[in-house]
Amino acid sequence: MSRISSNFSDIGFSTLNVFSTLNVADRALISAQEKQMLALLPEMVSLLPDTYRQVIELRVYEGFSTRQTADLLHVPRTTISNRLNRAVQLLQQRIDTRIEPVPRRNFETKG
């Protein structure tokens, strides 16, 4: 798993990996819905308000700690945590509205 994938997992996006960093074997293991989500992720991050996008970029893509991110942006650590949580919520909401629902299988019991 790549550093970026791990960083997304650390911030609560446990099902998100960066698709382009996966090897061929790993790509075969993820679902169609996850592929849709991964394809949307860079666009969705770029559309976040600057205050949230900056935190995602520094924490996830650059791998900075909360303290380092707070120091770079000259804000308290609690502000970074709050912005990160809000960014994750926004990403989840926006991605959920763009992903096609998974069709339900009809499991009938015979009896």
MITORKE-426526 format. One record per residue: residue in three letters; x, y, z of N, C-alpha, C, O in turn. Coordinates in steps of 0.1 Angstrom, whole numbers, padded with zeros to 4 digits, always signed. Layout:
% MITORKE-426526
alaXYZXYZXYZXYZ;...
//
This chain:
% MITORKE-426526
met+0008-0012+0000+0000+0000+0000+0009+0012+0000+0019+0013+0007;ser+0006+0022-0008+0014+0034-0009+0012+0043+0003+0003+0041+0011;arg+0021+0053+0004+0021+0062+0015+0008+0070+0014+0001+0073+0025;ile+0004+0074+0002-0009+0082+0001-0021+0074+0005-0030+0079+0012;ser-0021+0061+0001-0032+0053+0005-0033+0051+0020-0043+0052+0026;ser-0021+0049+0026-0021+0048+0040-0025+0061+0047-0032+0060+0057;asn-0021+0072+0042-0025+0085+0048-0040+0087+0047-0046+0093+0056;phe-0046+0083+0036-0061+0084+0035-0067+0075+0045-0077+0079+0051;ser-0062+0064+0047-0067+0055+0057-0066+0061+0071-0075+0060+0079;asp-0055+0067+0074-0053+0073+0087-0063+0084+0090-0066+0087+0101;ile-0068+0091+0080-0077+0102+0082-0092+0098+0081-0101+0106+0082;gly-0094+0085+0080-0108+0080+0080-0114+0076+0067-0126+0073+0066;phe-0106+0077+0057-0110+0072+0043-0105+0059+0041-0097+0056+0032;ser-0109+0049+0049-0103+0036+0049-0105+0029+0036-0097+0020+0033;thr-0115+0032+0028-0117+0024+0016-0111+0031+0004-0111+0026-0007;leu-0105+0043+0006-0099+0050-0005-0084+0047-0006-0076+0047+0004;asn-0080+0044-0018-0066+0042-0022-0065+0051-0034-0074+0054-0041;val-0053+0054-0037-0051+0062-0050-0048+0051-0061-0038+0044-0061;phe-0058+0050-0070-0058+0040-0080-0046+0039-0088-0041+0028-0091;ser-0040+0050-0091-0028+0050-0100-0016+0044-0093-0006+0041-0100;thr-0016+0043-0080-0005+0038-0073-0006+0023-0071+0003+0017-0066;leu-0017+0017-0074-0019+0003-0072-0013-0005-0084-0013-0001-0095;asn-0007-0017-0080-0002-0025-0091-0014-0033-0097-0025-0033-0092;val-0011-0040-0108-0021-0047-0115-0029-0057-0107-0041-0058-0108;ala-0022-0064-0099-0029-0074-0090-0039-0068-0080-0050-0073-0078;asp-0034-0056-0075-0043-0049-0065-0055-0043-0072-0066-0044-0066;arg-0053-0038-0084-0064-0032-0091-0075-0043-0094-0087-0039-0094;ala-0072-0055-0096-0082-0065-0099-0090-0068-0087-0101-0074-0088;leu-0085-0065-0075-0092-0068-0062-0102-0058-0058-0111-0061-0050;ile-0102-0046-0064-0111-0036-0059-0124-0036-0068-0123-0040-0079;ser-0135-0033-0061-0148-0033-0068-0150-0022-0078-0142-0012-0078;ala-0160-0024-0087-0163-0013-0096-0166+0000-0089-0163+0011-0094;gln-0174-0001-0078-0177+0011-0071-0165+0018-0065-0164+0030-0066;glu-0156+0010-0060-0144+0016-0055-0136+0022-0066-0129+0033-0064;lys-0135+0016-0078-0129+0022-0089-0135+0036-0093-0127+0045-0096;gln-0148+0036-0092-0155+0049-0095-0150+0060-0085-0147+0071-0088;met-0150+0056-0072-0147+0065-0062-0132+0070-0063-0129+0081-0062;leu-0123+0061-0066-0109+0064-0068-0107+0074-0080-0099+0083-0079;ala-0115+0071-0090-0113+0080-0102-0118+0094-0099-0113+0104-0105;leu-0128+0095-0090-0134+0108-0087-0125+0116-0077-0126+0128-0076;leu-0117+0109-0069-0110+0115-0058-0102+0127-0061-0104+0138-0055;pro-0093+0127-0071-0085+0139-0074-0094+0151-0077-0091+0162-0073;glu-0104+0149-0085-0113+0160-0089-0120+0165-0077-0121+0177-0075;met-0125+0156-0068-0132+0161-0056-0123+0168-0047-0128+0178-0041;val-0111+0164-0045-0102+0171-0037-0099+0185-0042-0099+0195-0035;ser-0097+0186-0055-0095+0199-0062-0106+0209-0060-0104+0221-0061;leu-0118+0204-0058-0130+0212-0057-0133+0217-0043-0142+0225-0041;leu-0126+0211-0033-0128+0215-0019-0124+0230-0018-0116+0235-0025;pro-0131+0237-0008-0126+0250-0005-0112+0250-0001-0107+0240+0005;asp-0105+0261-0003-0090+0261-0001-0086+0257+0013-0076+0250+0014;thr-0093+0261+0023-0089+0257+0037-0089+0242+0039-0081+0237+0046;tyr-0099+0236+0033-0099+0221+0034-0090+0214+0025-0083+0204+0029;arg-0089+0219+0013-0080+0213+0003-0065+0214+0008-0058+0204+0006;gln-0061+0225+0013-0047+0226+0018-0044+0216+0029-0033+0210+0029;val-0053+0213+0038-0051+0203+0048-0050+0190+0042-0041+0182+0046;ile-0059+0186+0033-0058+0173+0026-0045+0171+0019-0038+0161+0020;glu-0041+0182+0012-0028+0181+0004-0016+0179+0014-0007+0171+0011;leu-0016+0187+0024-0004+0186+0033-0004+0173+0041+0006+0166+0042;arg-0016+0169+0047-0017+0157+0055-0016+0144+0047-0009+0135+0051;val-0023+0144+0036-0024+0131+0029-0013+0130+0018-0006+0121+0018;tyr-0013+0140+0009-0004+0139-0002+0011+0141+0002+0020+0135-0003;glu+0013+0151+0011+0027+0154+0015+0031+0146+0028+0043+0145+0030;gly+0022+0141+0035+0025+0132+0047+0029+0140+0059+0035+0134+0068;phe+0025+0153+0060+0029+0160+0072+0020+0156+0084+0008+0152+0082;ser+0025+0157+0096+0017+0155+0108+0007+0166+0110+0008+0177+0103;thr-0002+0164+0119-0011+0175+0123-0003+0187+0128-0006+0199+0124;arg+0006+0185+0136+0015+0196+0142+0022+0203+0131+0022+0216+0130;gln+0028+0196+0122+0036+0202+0111+0026+0210+0102+0030+0221+0097;thr+0015+0205+0099+0005+0212+0091+0000+0225+0098-0001+0235+0091;ala-0002+0224+0111-0007+0236+0118+0004+0246+0118+0001+0258+0116;asp+0017+0242+0119+0028+0252+0119+0029+0258+0105+0031+0270+0104;leu+0028+0250+0095+0029+0256+0081+0017+0266+0078+0019+0276+0071;leu+0005+0263+0083-0006+0271+0080-0009+0282+0091-0018+0290+0090;his-0001+0282+0102-0001+0291+0112-0015+0292+0119-0021+0302+0121;val-0020+0280+0122-0033+0278+0129-0031+0267+0140-0022+0259+0139;pro-0040+0267+0150-0039+0257+0160-0041+0243+0155-0048+0241+0145;arg-0036+0233+0162-0037+0219+0158-0052+0215+0157-0056+0207+0149;thr-0060+0220+0167-0074+0216+0167-0081+0221+0154-0090+0215+0149;thr-0076+0232+0149-0082+0238+0136-0079+0228+0125-0087+0226+0116;ile-0067+0223+0125-0063+0213+0114-0072+0201+0116-0077+0196+0106;ser-0073+0196+0128-0082+0184+0130-0096+0186+0125-0102+0178+0119;asn-0101+0198+0129-0115+0201+0125-0116+0202+0110-0126+0197+0104;arg-0107+0209+0103-0107+0211+0089-0106+0197+0082-0112+0195+0072;leu-0097+0189+0087-0095+0176+0081-0108+0167+0082-0112+0161+0073;asn-0114+0167+0094-0127+0160+0096-0138+0165+0086-0145+0158+0080;arg-0139+0178+0085-0149+0184+0076-0145+0181+0061-0155+0179+0054;ala-0133+0181+0058-0129+0178+0044-0133+0164+0041-0138+0161+0030;val-0130+0155+0050-0134+0141+0048-0149+0139+0046-0154+0132+0037;gln-0157+0146+0054-0171+0146+0053-0176+0151+0040-0184+0145+0033;leu-0170+0162+0035-0174+0168+0022-0170+0158+0011-0178+0156+0002;leu-0158+0152+0012-0154+0143+0001-0164+0131+0001-0168+0127-0010;gln-0167+0126+0012-0176+0114+0013-0190+0118+0007-0195+0110-0001;gln-0195+0129+0011-0208+0133+0005-0208+0135-0010-0216+0130-0017;arg-0198+0142-0014-0197+0145-0029-0194+0133-0037-0200+0131-0048;ile-0186+0124-0032-0183+0111-0039-0196+0102-0039-0199+0096-0049;asp-0203+0102-0028-0215+0094-0027-0225+0098-0037-0233+0090-0042;thr-0226+0111-0039-0236+0116-0049-0232+0113-0063-0241+0113-0072;arg-0220+0110-0066-0215+0108-0080-0213+0093-0083-0212+0090-0095;ile-0214+0084-0074-0211+0070-0076-0225+0063-0079-0234+0065-0072;glu-0225+0055-0089-0237+0047-0092-0239+0037-0081-0229+0031-0076;pro-0251+0036-0077-0254+0026-0067-0251+0011-0071-0253+0008-0083;val-0247+0003-0062-0244-0011-0065-0258-0018-0066-0266-0017-0057;pro-0260-0025-0077-0273-0032-0079-0274-0043-0068-0264-0050-0065;arg-0286-0045-0062-0288-0055-0052-0290-0068-0060-0297-0069-0070;arg-0285-0078-0054-0287-0092-0060-0300-0097-0053-0303-0095-0042;asn-0307-0104-0061-0320-0110-0056-0317-0124-0052-0315-0133-0060;phe-0316-0126-0039-0313-0139-0034-0326-0146-0029-0332-0142-0019;glu-0331-0155-0037-0344-0161-0034-0340-0175-0028-0331-0182-0032;thr-0348-0178-0018-0346-0191-0011-0356-0201-0017-0368-0197-0019;lys-0352-0213-0020-0361-0223-0025-0366-0231-0013-0358-0235-0004;gly-0378-0234-0013-0382-0242-0002-0395-0245-0001-0400-0252+0008;
//
